[in-house]
């Protein structure tokens, strides 16, 4: 879906006469979101391959912890602090 969105936005910009520098920065953010989503998907695929078939994961209850507004804020601006989770210094871990 993110790839489709990127194509639609790219087409709209090309039909509209191109993008200014500010718009290009916003398009780069869209590309960055796509890369993050694909990276998480690859990570989960690799993780699932190594999991025991006997393990059960209740994704439904886990997904209820993810608020759409919080997800949108984090995807849009990584500098927005979260009040819900524990405070972890950025140098403590790295996802990718």
Secondary structure as UniProt FT lines:
FT   HELIX           2..15
FT   TURN            16..17
FT   HELIX           21..50
FT   TURN            53..54
FT   HELIX           59..63
FT   TURN            64..65
FT   HELIX           68..76
FT   TURN            78..79
FT   HELIX           90..92
//
